[in-house]
Amino acid sequence: MSIVHSSLNHYLRIPLAAEVHSRPSLRLLGPETLTHLAVYTREGEQSSFQHELLTELCLYFGVSGPNLDAKYYFHDFGTFRLQWESHTEFATYTFAEHRELAAPLEQSFDQVPLRHIPEKWLHSLNGTVMAATHVALNESDATLDDMRKAFAGNLLVGSDSQSLARLWTDFAIAPDGFGRIIVQDLGMQYQQAGRLVQRILEVETYRMMALLGLPHAQLAGPALNAIETELARLSAGMTDGVDGVAPDTPNDERELLQKITSLAARMEKLALENSYRFAASKAYYRLVQARIEELRETRIPGVPTVREFMDRRLAPAMNTCESIVRRQEALAERIGRTNDLLRTRVGIVQEQQNRRILESLNTRAAQQLRLQQAVEGLSVVAISYYSIGLVSYAAKALKVAGYPVNPDIATGIMIPVMVAAVWLGLRRMHHQVVKN
């Protein structure tokens, strides 16, 4: 029973199984010359930009291009072979041409497969070429002196790979704008040459992509210096505030808080602008190290290996990027701590001010209570006065009516009674209001 197209399969089983075979290396059999281009996808451009370039090149030779979702493409155009790979930020074009006879070492790069490519298409790569390298694969038995002449006396980098091949380069850009690599085949077996050349080209490509983070680190340095200087000044202002600013005047603290918040925003903006680039550079650097490890280099006497060259030239740049990342994180934490400290100070000052306001309200309430008590005392006198007046009028009326009542005596007797009755009535009413 076959399950190739069976419903038993997970819908991603076939694509995932094919993923490990999606980027095979070129099958090379020396002598070969290759041209490798890494074309960068500029910011704001869609990934379709790379497919458009490839499709345009294929149409020139009367060949249909890949689908928009393709990540790998290979075609034999007769005079040369093309391998195209799409990556997150760039795409690589590797042109390979087999030669019947190996050219003299000094003429290894005179006839390269790029000569078959139309100049119009090459001009369309304006501002996007990130890496450009020529590779010559042959069975030459050239010596170290011969290699120095081939590279115009530049500082050579080379190594012996498992005693099956020797690679030579100077990691420099020649006058024609291309880097140059020579691989001596000392008996490589099936597909070994293709894998070795692919690793060397990936080292060059990933090296250039990793170095994209260095300009960002160099630009971030002065910006971080300015932020650190401003933070130190604001911290000094906080210290002065502790010694000389009155605790009930939070205006200075609020102004400091606004400035520190502005610093935090600048720091966050800088980190957002650089975080992706630094993370990508770190990932590319790891790929460079992995590919160098796969070369299994052994030293050629008198020549630094690829690993030694990268440790001396690429590692410091990556360390610079890493130090900027750590510095950004440390500075962001310092700004956060300073911000929290200042917010705490502002909160304490505001609490002290609120406490003074409440104390003032309590004082005013006590004054109002005393005033109210004084008013209540006057009210007792006034109400008693008018009540006694009514009693006096009533006693006079009774006397006129013939009753034996002395108005003056009745009024005098009623004075303490009326005052006591009014005072008790007001006290009872006051207790009822407080209870409610």
TORVEX-237918 format. One record per residue (C-alpha): x, y, z negated; residue number from 0. Coordinates in pm, 1 decimal, decimal comma. Last residue first. Layout:
<rs>
<<X Y Z> NUM>
...
</rs>
This chain:
<rs>
<<-2740,4 6087,9 -6121,0> 435>
<<-2585,7 6073,1 -6469,6> 434>
<<-2426,7 6419,8 -6429,1> 433>
<<-2762,3 6572,2 -6329,9> 432>
<<-2944,0 6404,9 -6625,3> 431>
<<-2678,6 6525,0 -6870,1> 430>
<<-2713,0 6887,2 -6747,7> 429>
<<-3094,9 6875,8 -6779,9> 428>
<<-3064,8 6754,6 -7138,9> 427>
<<-2812,6 7026,6 -7220,3> 426>
<<-3034,9 7293,9 -7065,4> 425>
<<-3334,9 7180,9 -7270,2> 424>
<<-3135,8 7168,0 -7594,1> 423>
<<-3013,8 7526,3 -7542,3> 422>
<<-3362,9 7652,4 -7459,7> 421>
<<-3517,9 7486,7 -7767,7> 420>
<<-3241,1 7612,1 -7997,6> 419>
<<-3274,8 7970,3 -7870,0> 418>
<<-3655,6 7952,9 -7903,9> 417>
<<-3643,4 7829,3 -8262,3> 416>
<<-3374,7 8076,0 -8362,9> 415>
<<-3579,1 8374,4 -8220,8> 414>
<<-3925,2 8246,0 -8312,0> 413>
<<-3912,3 8357,7 -8677,4> 412>
<<-3808,4 8709,1 -8582,4> 411>
<<-4088,6 8737,8 -8327,3> 410>
<<-4346,6 8613,2 -8572,9> 409>
<<-4228,7 8862,7 -8838,7> 408>
<<-4243,0 9149,4 -8590,3> 407>
<<-4582,7 9046,7 -8455,4> 406>
<<-4746,5 9023,0 -8799,2> 405>
<<-5044,5 8793,5 -8758,6> 404>
<<-5370,7 8811,2 -8957,4> 403>
<<-5597,6 8751,8 -8653,7> 402>
<<-5821,8 9034,0 -8558,0> 401>
<<-5792,7 9021,2 -8176,1> 400>
<<-5542,3 9305,5 -8191,4> 399>
<<-5320,3 9088,6 -8409,7> 398>
<<-5355,6 8793,5 -8171,5> 397>
<<-5250,3 9013,7 -7877,3> 396>
<<-4952,5 9140,0 -8067,9> 395>
<<-4847,8 8782,8 -8143,7> 394>
<<-4877,1 8686,2 -7773,3> 393>
<<-4673,4 8985,2 -7663,4> 392>
<<-4404,3 8894,3 -7915,5> 391>
<<-4406,7 8529,3 -7796,5> 390>
<<-4361,2 8649,8 -7439,6> 389>
<<-4066,8 8863,7 -7545,9> 388>
<<-3923,3 8566,0 -7731,7> 387>
<<-3932,0 8370,3 -7406,5> 386>
<<-3763,7 8658,4 -7216,0> 385>
<<-3481,7 8677,2 -7466,8> 384>
<<-3444,8 8300,6 -7496,6> 383>
<<-3412,2 8268,9 -7118,6> 382>
<<-3148,0 8542,8 -7112,0> 381>
<<-2950,7 8413,1 -7408,9> 380>
<<-2956,8 8052,3 -7286,9> 379>
<<-2859,5 8167,5 -6934,9> 378>
<<-2565,2 8359,5 -7074,8> 377>
<<-2439,8 8038,2 -7232,7> 376>
<<-2501,9 7844,3 -6908,5> 375>
<<-2306,7 8107,8 -6715,8> 374>
<<-2013,4 8061,3 -6954,5> 373>
<<-2034,1 7685,9 -6905,1> 372>
<<-2042,9 7733,9 -6529,0> 371>
<<-1737,2 7955,4 -6546,1> 370>
<<-1557,6 7690,8 -6748,3> 369>
<<-1659,6 7427,4 -6498,3> 368>
<<-1557,9 7647,6 -6205,2> 367>
<<-1218,4 7693,8 -6361,4> 366>
<<-1185,5 7319,1 -6410,5> 365>
<<-1284,2 7262,1 -6047,4> 364>
<<-1029,6 7518,9 -5935,1> 363>
<<-759,0 7342,1 -6130,4> 362>
<<-865,0 7007,1 -5985,2> 361>
<<-857,1 7151,6 -5634,6> 360>
<<-506,6 7284,9 -5695,8> 359>
<<-397,9 6945,0 -5820,9> 358>
<<-550,2 6789,1 -5508,7> 357>
<<-360,7 7032,7 -5287,8> 356>
<<-41,3 6958,8 -5477,6> 355>
<<-95,7 6586,7 -5425,2> 354>
<<-158,5 6642,7 -5054,9> 353>
<<172,8 6828,7 -5027,8> 352>
<<354,5 6547,9 -5205,0> 351>
<<187,8 6293,1 -4978,7> 350>
<<287,1 6496,3 -4672,8> 349>
<<648,1 6508,4 -4791,5> 348>
<<646,1 6132,6 -4851,7> 347>
<<499,4 6064,0 -4506,7> 346>
<<754,2 6290,5 -4338,1> 345>
<<1032,8 6109,6 -4520,7> 344>
<<896,0 5769,9 -4419,9> 343>
<<867,1 5885,8 -4059,2> 342>
<<1228,1 5999,3 -4081,1> 341>
<<1343,8 5660,2 -4202,3> 340>
<<1141,7 5476,1 -3936,7> 339>
<<1284,2 5696,7 -3661,3> 338>
<<1637,6 5652,3 -3789,8> 337>
<<1587,8 5275,1 -3794,9> 336>
<<1445,5 5275,3 -3442,2> 335>
<<1722,8 5500,6 -3311,7> 334>
<<1979,7 5266,8 -3463,2> 333>
<<1806,5 4963,4 -3309,4> 332>
<<1801,9 5128,4 -2966,0> 331>
<<2170,6 5211,3 -3005,2> 330>
<<2255,6 4850,2 -3085,4> 329>
<<2055,1 4718,2 -2787,9> 328>
<<2206,8 4968,7 -2548,0> 327>
<<2557,4 4895,4 -2676,4> 326>
<<2504,4 4522,7 -2635,6> 325>
<<2393,9 4573,2 -2274,0> 324>
<<2681,3 4814,5 -2209,1> 323>
<<2924,4 4557,7 -2348,8> 322>
<<2781,2 4291,3 -2117,8> 321>
<<2822,6 4514,4 -1814,0> 320>
<<3182,2 4589,5 -1908,3> 319>
<<3247,6 4219,9 -1971,4> 318>
<<3117,9 4149,7 -1620,5> 317>
<<3364,7 4399,5 -1477,1> 316>
<<3646,6 4253,1 -1685,2> 315>
<<3556,5 3897,9 -1565,2> 314>
<<3570,1 3987,2 -1195,0> 313>
<<3935,1 4089,2 -1157,2> 312>
<<4159,5 3886,0 -1387,6> 311>
<<3930,3 3590,3 -1453,6> 310>
<<3821,8 3592,1 -1089,1> 309>
<<4181,5 3572,8 -969,3> 308>
<<4264,8 3299,3 -1217,9> 307>
<<3962,8 3097,5 -1108,0> 306>
<<4054,1 3136,3 -739,7> 305>
<<4403,2 3008,1 -809,2> 304>
<<4712,7 3225,2 -824,5> 303>
<<4990,5 3135,4 -576,6> 302>
<<5357,7 3060,1 -656,6> 301>
<<5315,8 2685,0 -676,2> 300>
<<4973,7 2575,2 -547,4> 299>
<<4760,4 2510,2 -852,9> 298>
<<4487,3 2252,4 -876,8> 297>
<<4125,5 2341,8 -822,1> 296>
<<3824,6 2128,2 -892,9> 295>
<<3614,0 2326,3 -641,7> 294>
<<3301,5 2246,8 -847,9> 293>
<<3433,1 2460,6 -1135,2> 292>
<<3464,6 2753,6 -896,7> 291>
<<3099,9 2704,5 -797,2> 290>
<<2989,3 2701,3 -1161,7> 289>
<<3191,4 3012,5 -1245,4> 288>
<<3041,3 3201,2 -952,9> 287>
<<2693,8 3081,6 -1051,8> 286>
<<2749,9 3210,5 -1405,6> 285>
<<2853,0 3545,6 -1260,8> 284>
<<2534,3 3555,1 -1053,8> 283>
<<2323,1 3502,2 -1366,5> 282>
<<2505,4 3775,9 -1557,4> 281>
<<2471,3 4013,0 -1263,7> 280>
<<2097,5 3939,8 -1248,0> 279>
<<2054,5 4013,8 -1619,5> 278>
<<2248,6 4338,4 -1579,6> 277>
<<2040,7 4445,6 -1280,2> 276>
<<1710,8 4355,4 -1445,8> 275>
<<1789,6 4539,4 -1769,2> 274>
<<1933,3 4853,2 -1611,8> 273>
<<1633,7 5076,2 -1536,3> 272>
<<1433,9 4937,8 -1829,2> 271>
<<1721,6 5003,3 -2070,0> 270>
<<1760,8 5361,5 -1948,3> 269>
<<1387,6 5426,7 -1984,9> 268>
<<1387,1 5278,7 -2334,9> 267>
<<1680,0 5496,0 -2440,0> 266>
<<1517,0 5808,1 -2300,5> 265>
<<1192,4 5724,0 -2484,4> 264>
<<1381,8 5662,0 -2809,2> 263>
<<1559,7 5995,8 -2769,1> 262>
<<1224,2 6170,2 -2723,5> 261>
<<1097,5 6003,1 -3040,4> 260>
<<1410,3 6128,5 -3215,4> 259>
<<1336,0 6481,8 -3097,7> 258>
<<972,8 6466,2 -3208,2> 257>
<<1072,9 6329,1 -3548,3> 256>
<<1326,9 6606,0 -3595,8> 255>
<<1055,7 6865,1 -3526,8> 254>
<<825,1 6690,9 -3770,9> 253>
<<1097,8 6683,4 -4033,6> 252>
<<1157,7 7055,2 -3992,7> 251>
<<786,3 7129,5 -4027,3> 250>
<<749,6 6908,0 -4336,3> 249>
<<755,2 7199,9 -4587,2> 248>
<<668,9 7059,7 -4930,5> 247>
<<1003,4 6892,9 -4986,9> 246>
<<1193,9 7218,0 -4948,1> 245>
<<1482,1 7183,2 -4707,4> 244>
<<1835,4 7213,8 -4843,7> 243>
<<1988,1 6885,1 -4950,5> 242>
<<1758,4 6629,3 -4788,2> 241>
<<1719,3 6852,7 -4484,8> 240>
<<2092,7 6874,6 -4439,7> 239>
<<2106,1 6495,1 -4427,1> 238>
<<1825,4 6489,5 -4168,8> 237>
<<2011,2 6745,5 -3961,7> 236>
<<2319,9 6523,1 -3969,9> 235>
<<2105,1 6240,0 -3836,3> 234>
<<1983,5 6472,1 -3559,0> 233>
<<2341,9 6553,9 -3461,9> 232>
<<2442,2 6186,6 -3466,9> 231>
<<2140,4 6099,8 -3251,0> 230>
<<2232,9 6371,1 -3001,0> 229>
<<2589,2 6242,7 -2975,7> 228>
<<2467,9 5883,6 -2935,6> 227>
<<2223,2 5985,3 -2662,8> 226>
<<2493,4 6176,4 -2473,3> 225>
<<2737,1 5884,4 -2499,2> 224>
<<2465,8 5644,7 -2379,4> 223>
<<2410,4 5859,5 -2070,2> 222>
<<2786,0 5877,6 -2010,7> 221>
<<2812,3 5494,1 -2018,2> 220>
<<2494,7 5420,1 -1817,0> 219>
<<2651,1 5538,2 -1491,4> 218>
<<2948,2 5303,6 -1524,5> 217>
<<2722,1 5017,0 -1626,9> 216>
<<2493,8 5074,7 -1328,2> 215>
<<2798,5 5088,0 -1100,3> 214>
<<2912,9 4750,2 -1248,1> 213>
<<2581,7 4567,5 -1206,9> 212>
<<2622,8 4525,1 -832,7> 211>
<<2942,1 4331,4 -910,6> 210>
<<2741,1 4013,4 -959,9> 209>
<<2608,6 4036,2 -604,6> 208>
<<2961,0 4066,6 -467,5> 207>
<<3083,7 3766,5 -665,2> 206>
<<2770,9 3571,6 -572,8> 205>
<<2855,1 3610,3 -203,8> 204>
<<3225,8 3528,6 -234,6> 203>
<<3171,2 3229,0 -461,7> 202>
<<2885,7 3116,9 -237,6> 201>
<<3118,4 3124,8 62,8> 200>
<<3372,3 2906,4 -119,2> 199>
<<3102,9 2662,6 -229,2> 198>
<<2963,4 2638,4 123,5> 197>
<<3308,9 2575,2 266,8> 196>
<<3363,6 2287,9 22,7> 195>
<<3021,0 2137,4 87,1> 194>
<<3067,3 2149,1 463,8> 193>
<<3416,7 2001,7 445,8> 192>
<<3300,7 1719,5 219,7> 191>
<<3017,7 1630,1 457,2> 190>
<<3188,8 1304,9 566,4> 189>
<<3545,3 1277,2 436,2> 188>
<<3815,4 1535,9 383,2> 187>
<<4165,8 1443,4 496,3> 186>
<<4395,6 1740,0 444,7> 185>
<<4165,1 1998,5 601,7> 184>
<<4324,1 2340,5 559,6> 183>
<<4067,3 2608,0 480,8> 182>
<<4137,6 2967,7 579,6> 181>
<<3928,6 3249,3 438,9> 180>
<<3893,7 3604,5 566,6> 179>
<<3685,1 3898,2 453,7> 178>
<<3522,6 4103,6 724,4> 177>
<<3518,2 4475,6 804,0> 176>
<<3733,6 4455,3 1120,1> 175>
<<4024,5 4614,5 931,6> 174>
<<4022,7 4323,9 682,6> 173>
<<3822,8 4333,4 359,5> 172>
<<4012,5 4170,7 75,4> 171>
<<3950,0 3851,8 -122,5> 170>
<<4306,1 3743,3 -18,2> 169>
<<4215,0 3396,9 99,7> 168>
<<4352,7 3045,9 121,1> 167>
<<4190,2 2708,5 69,5> 166>
<<4366,8 2378,0 63,9> 165>
<<4190,2 2051,8 125,9> 164>
<<4180,0 1686,5 24,4> 163>
<<4424,1 1698,8 -268,2> 162>
<<4119,5 1739,6 -497,5> 161>
<<4094,5 2106,4 -392,0> 160>
<<4441,2 2264,3 -373,8> 159>
<<4436,7 2633,3 -449,1> 158>
<<4481,5 2973,8 -299,8> 157>
<<4484,8 3345,3 -361,3> 156>
<<4725,1 3549,9 -153,3> 155>
<<4838,1 3905,1 -216,4> 154>
<<4844,2 4065,0 127,1> 153>
<<5135,2 4007,2 369,4> 152>
<<4927,3 4042,6 683,1> 151>
<<4694,1 3754,3 589,6> 150>
<<4825,2 3526,0 864,8> 149>
<<5181,9 3623,3 774,3> 148>
<<5126,2 3518,4 414,4> 147>
<<4974,9 3193,4 535,4> 146>
<<5282,3 3110,6 740,2> 145>
<<5503,7 3177,3 438,0> 144>
<<5292,4 2940,5 226,6> 143>
<<5329,2 2665,4 484,1> 142>
<<5103,8 2569,7 771,3> 141>
<<5005,7 2203,1 811,1> 140>
<<4695,7 2295,1 1007,0> 139>
<<4397,4 2062,2 1007,7> 138>
<<4147,0 2336,2 1071,2> 137>
<<3861,5 2532,1 913,5> 136>
<<3865,0 2908,4 974,9> 135>
<<3619,2 3117,6 774,0> 134>
<<3509,6 3473,8 849,7> 133>
<<3334,1 3667,0 573,6> 132>
<<3074,9 3941,1 543,8> 131>
<<2914,1 4020,7 207,4> 130>
<<2649,1 4275,7 110,3> 129>
<<2526,4 4374,4 454,4> 128>
<<2211,9 4585,0 407,8> 127>
<<2304,9 4942,3 505,5> 126>
<<2239,1 4898,2 877,4> 125>
<<2149,2 4535,3 950,0> 124>
<<1964,7 4653,1 1264,8> 123>
<<2307,5 4734,0 1411,6> 122>
<<2387,4 4361,1 1413,5> 121>
<<2068,5 4291,6 1609,8> 120>
<<2160,1 4549,0 1872,1> 119>
<<2511,1 4406,3 1888,7> 118>
<<2375,9 4076,1 2017,0> 117>
<<2522,2 3765,9 1845,6> 116>
<<2754,0 3542,9 2049,9> 115>
<<3064,0 3729,5 1926,5> 114>
<<2962,4 3631,7 1571,9> 113>
<<3089,5 3282,4 1643,9> 112>
<<3450,8 3394,6 1590,6> 111>
<<3730,9 3410,0 1850,1> 110>
<<4019,0 3621,6 1722,5> 109>
<<3989,1 3491,9 1366,7> 108>
<<4236,6 3205,1 1375,7> 107>
<<4478,1 3394,7 1601,5> 106>
<<4772,1 3412,1 1356,8> 105>
<<4718,4 3044,4 1271,7> 104>
<<4729,3 2937,3 1634,3> 103>
<<4386,4 2829,1 1755,1> 102>
<<4260,5 2479,7 1681,4> 101>
<<4149,9 2292,4 1990,4> 100>
<<3801,9 2179,3 2087,9> 99>
<<3633,0 2440,7 1877,1> 98>
<<3311,9 2401,1 1680,0> 97>
<<3115,3 2716,6 1608,3> 96>
<<2936,7 2801,6 1286,8> 95>
<<2715,3 3103,7 1207,8> 94>
<<2608,5 3133,1 842,8> 93>
<<2333,9 3387,6 776,5> 92>
<<2255,5 3446,3 410,3> 91>
<<1948,6 3614,9 263,7> 90>
<<1936,7 3858,2 -26,6> 89>
<<1761,3 3956,2 -343,8> 88>
<<1558,3 3648,7 -435,2> 87>
<<1723,5 3409,9 -193,2> 86>
<<1656,2 3313,1 167,5> 85>
<<1889,8 3074,2 345,7> 84>
<<1979,9 3073,7 714,5> 83>
<<2204,6 2820,9 890,2> 82>
<<2292,0 2895,1 1251,3> 81>
<<2485,7 2677,4 1494,7> 80>
<<2689,1 2808,1 1785,1> 79>
<<2728,2 2773,1 2162,2> 78>
<<2437,3 2531,2 2176,6> 77>
<<2182,7 2722,5 1971,4> 76>
<<2171,9 2458,5 1700,3> 75>
<<1908,1 2556,9 1446,8> 74>
<<1877,5 2565,4 1070,5> 73>
<<1627,2 2746,0 847,1> 72>
<<1573,5 2764,0 471,8> 71>
<<1340,2 2957,8 246,2> 70>
<<1028,5 2933,5 463,1> 69>
<<712,3 3109,1 339,1> 68>
<<693,7 3342,6 638,7> 67>
<<722,7 3048,9 878,6> 66>
<<1045,8 2997,8 1067,2> 65>
<<1151,1 3155,1 1398,5> 64>
<<1070,9 3043,1 1751,3> 63>
<<1363,1 3014,9 1991,0> 62>
<<1415,8 3212,5 2311,2> 61>
<<1766,8 3331,6 2223,2> 60>
<<1654,0 3687,7 2151,9> 59>
<<1344,2 3543,9 1986,8> 58>
<<1564,0 3372,1 1727,9> 57>
<<1740,9 3696,1 1635,8> 56>
<<1414,2 3886,5 1598,1> 55>
<<1270,6 3603,1 1390,9> 54>
<<1570,3 3611,8 1158,5> 53>
<<1547,6 3986,9 1104,6> 52>
<<1170,5 3972,2 1057,6> 51>
<<1208,2 3687,8 809,2> 50>
<<1452,0 3896,3 603,8> 49>
<<1216,9 4195,8 598,4> 48>
<<930,1 3964,8 500,6> 47>
<<1081,8 3966,9 151,4> 46>
<<928,2 4311,6 108,6> 45>
<<1130,1 4630,6 94,9> 44>
<<1103,0 4869,3 -200,6> 43>
<<1458,9 4812,7 -315,1> 42>
<<1683,0 4688,9 -35,9> 41>
<<1697,1 4322,4 52,7> 40>
<<2066,6 4246,6 90,5> 39>
<<2205,0 4056,7 388,5> 38>
<<2482,3 3807,9 307,7> 37>
<<2672,1 3733,1 628,9> 36>
<<2897,8 3430,8 693,1> 35>
<<3096,1 3381,6 1010,5> 34>
<<3238,4 3038,2 1077,7> 33>
<<3518,4 2889,0 1281,5> 32>
<<3559,9 2513,8 1310,9> 31>
<<3848,5 2275,9 1389,6> 30>
<<3738,3 2079,5 1218,2> 29>
<<3425,1 1878,7 1155,2> 28>
<<3154,8 2062,2 966,5> 27>
<<2814,3 1940,6 863,9> 26>
<<2655,0 2244,4 709,9> 25>
<<2533,6 2217,0 353,1> 24>
<<2181,0 2109,8 269,6> 23>
<<1940,9 2366,5 123,6> 22>
<<1594,1 2208,4 100,1> 21>
<<1705,7 1864,5 -16,5> 20>
<<1650,2 1922,3 -389,0> 19>
<<1322,6 2098,3 -306,6> 18>
<<1183,8 1803,4 -112,2> 17>
<<1081,8 1620,8 -430,3> 16>
<<912,5 1936,6 -553,9> 15>
<<721,5 1985,5 -229,3> 14>
<<608,8 1617,4 -224,3> 13>
<<501,0 1602,5 -589,8> 12>
<<322,5 1937,8 -600,5> 11>
<<-30,7 1809,3 -528,0> 10>
<<18,3 1528,4 -776,7> 9>
<<2,2 1202,4 -588,8> 8>
<<-268,1 939,6 -640,5> 7>
<<-478,4 1109,1 -373,9> 6>
<<-265,4 921,7 -125,4> 5>
<<-73,3 1080,9 158,4> 4>
<<255,7 902,1 93,4> 3>
<<84,0 643,0 -125,9> 2>
<<138,8 341,6 97,8> 1>
<<0,0 0,0 0,0> 0>
</rs>
